[in-house]
């Protein structure tokens, strides 16, 4: 009987995607263009003690198909261990880029 490869939990994938989003250029640009102000009420971001206001970036259309996104990540990146091999950088570059 073949051992099943360990699976990265959905929560880990969601956390990694959130961290990517929080550090993305797209998010940073949206904040900068908005002047770090809420579009609805005009509050400005501040970290002043006792007056903290956090500003977030909202996806107007929402993020659709979370399950599809996670499945693609699992199929392509976090695939079964039988589809992975360990290589040095040079051999990896040769196989990946033909260099």
Secondary structure, DSSP 4 states (H G I P E B T S, - for coil): -PPPPP---HHHHHHHHHHHHHT-HHHHHHHHHTTTB-TTT-PBPB--TT--B------TT----HHHHHHHHHHHTS--GGG-----HHHHHHHHH--
